[in-house]
Amino acid sequence: MKTLLIVHHTPSPSLRAMYEAVRAGAATDEIEGVEVVSRPALTASAPDVLEADGYLLGTPVNLGYLSGALKHFFDQIYYPSLDETSRRPYGAYLHGNSDAAGALRALDSITTGLRWRAVRPPLVVNGDPAKADLEACWELGATVAAELAPSDPPRPAPSRPPAPFGAPALPCSGAPVPLRRAGLKRPALTHASAPALRRAVAGGGAAGGADATVIS
Ligand SMILES: Cc1cc2nc3c(=O)[nH]c(=O)nc-3n(C[C@H](O)[C@H](O)[C@H](O)COP(=O)(O)O)c2cc1C
């Protein structure tokens, strides 16, 4: 079982919505063999990072930089993680009101130093997250989880097809999926497509220094 660690600073409703969408994508039952662990950035520790296989990072943009909370996280884990976590995959989502350029530069500089590997460019949402923004967050979470999933996951016995968001919830393990309650349409990702997604990630993954996906 692989572990995907979400480290997030979530001080506002916009960031809460983004966090929940990212987490729902990461924990989708369409991807097997990946356990999702969440830690607030102010309490995440070096052991959390060392024990994980990949990372999702979430932060507001504050004063042209990453939040102090996420910077504190990096300050804590940087040297203990430096040799152990090289090439591990990560994704990031940022929320601002106008300009995330400084925060993106800082994130790039820190993750380049750690030699972490961006599987997607950072996702930036400015202003109130729209439905499409939350779908992009879901996809970010699912993409990083798919990157970690074993390449030949055991297929479950044929069962009901996945329910769309808004359909009555099927019993499922893991965190609740608030987006289903919100009626958000889940992007198509099936057991069959998860390996294809991994291949796409492997073939087209962004290196450190990737451009951001900015949604205004
Ligand atoms: C002290 C402070 C500094 C901020 N600096 C920036 C900034 O440099 N760039 C930006 O895009 N947004 C900036 N913001 C906006 C925050 O990113 C935004 O308030 C946060 O993501 C929470 O979103 P919300 O205000 O919509 O709830 C700042 C907010 C605060 C409180």
The ligand as an SDF file (V2000), in Angstrom:
LIG
                    3D

 31 33  0  0  0  0  0  0  0  0999 V2000
   -2.3920   39.1830    4.4600 C   0  0  0  0  0  0  0  0  0  0  0  0
   -2.8870   38.6880    3.1470 C   0  0  0  0  0  0  0  0  0  0  0  0
   -2.0690   38.7670    2.0440 C   0  0  0  0  0  0  0  0  0  0  0  0
   -2.5190   38.3070    0.8050 C   0  0  0  0  0  0  0  0  0  0  0  0
   -1.6840   38.3870   -0.2720 N   0  0  0  0  0  0  0  0  0  0  0  0
   -2.0950   37.9150   -1.4670 C   0  0  0  0  0  0  0  0  0  0  0  0
   -1.2220   37.9420   -2.5980 C   0  0  0  0  0  0  0  0  0  0  0  0
   -0.0900   38.3880   -2.5480 O   0  0  0  0  0  0  0  0  0  0  0  0
   -1.6950   37.4800   -3.7810 N   0  0  0  0  0  0  0  0  0  0  0  0
   -2.9660   36.9640   -3.9110 C   0  0  0  0  0  0  0  0  0  0  0  0
   -3.3270   36.5460   -5.0020 O   0  0  0  0  0  0  0  0  0  0  0  0
   -3.8130   36.9100   -2.8560 N   0  0  0  0  0  0  0  0  0  0  0  0
   -3.4180   37.3750   -1.6380 C   0  0  0  0  0  0  0  0  0  0  0  0
   -4.2420   37.3090   -0.5550 N   0  0  0  0  0  0  0  0  0  0  0  0
   -5.5480   36.6880   -0.6860 C   0  0  0  0  0  0  0  0  0  0  0  0
   -5.5380   35.3120   -0.0820 C   0  0  0  0  0  0  0  0  0  0  0  0
   -4.7920   34.4250   -0.8970 O   0  0  0  0  0  0  0  0  0  0  0  0
   -6.9560   34.7870    0.1170 C   0  0  0  0  0  0  0  0  0  0  0  0
   -7.5550   35.6470    1.0440 O   0  0  0  0  0  0  0  0  0  0  0  0
   -6.9560   33.3890    0.6450 C   0  0  0  0  0  0  0  0  0  0  0  0
   -6.5900   32.4880   -0.3750 O   0  0  0  0  0  0  0  0  0  0  0  0
   -8.3080   32.9920    1.1910 C   0  0  0  0  0  0  0  0  0  0  0  0
   -9.2890   33.1790    0.2220 O   0  0  0  0  0  0  0  0  0  0  0  0
  -10.6160   34.0160    0.5030 P   0  0  0  0  0  0  0  0  0  0  0  0
  -10.1620   35.3620    0.9660 O   0  0  0  0  0  0  0  0  0  0  0  0
  -11.3500   34.0290   -0.7900 O   0  0  0  0  0  0  0  0  0  0  0  0
  -11.3770   33.2930    1.5620 O   0  0  0  0  0  0  0  0  0  0  0  0
   -3.8170   37.7620    0.6850 C   0  0  0  0  0  0  0  0  0  0  0  0
   -4.6310   37.6890    1.8310 C   0  0  0  0  0  0  0  0  0  0  0  0
   -4.1690   38.1310    3.0300 C   0  0  0  0  0  0  0  0  0  0  0  0
   -5.0730   38.0110    4.2430 C   0  0  0  0  0  0  0  0  0  0  0  0
  1  2  1  0
  2  3  1  0
  2 30  2  0
  3  4  2  0
  4  5  1  0
  4 28  1  0
  5  6  2  0
  6  7  1  0
  6 13  1  0
  7  8  2  0
  7  9  1  0
  9 10  1  0
 10 11  2  0
 10 12  1  0
 12 13  2  0
 13 14  1  0
 14 15  1  0
 14 28  1  0
 15 16  1  0
 16 17  1  0
 16 18  1  0
 18 19  1  0
 18 20  1  0
 20 21  1  0
 20 22  1  0
 22 23  1  0
 23 24  1  0
 24 25  2  0
 24 26  1  0
 24 27  1  0
 28 29  2  0
 29 30  1  0
 30 31  1  0
M  END
$$$$
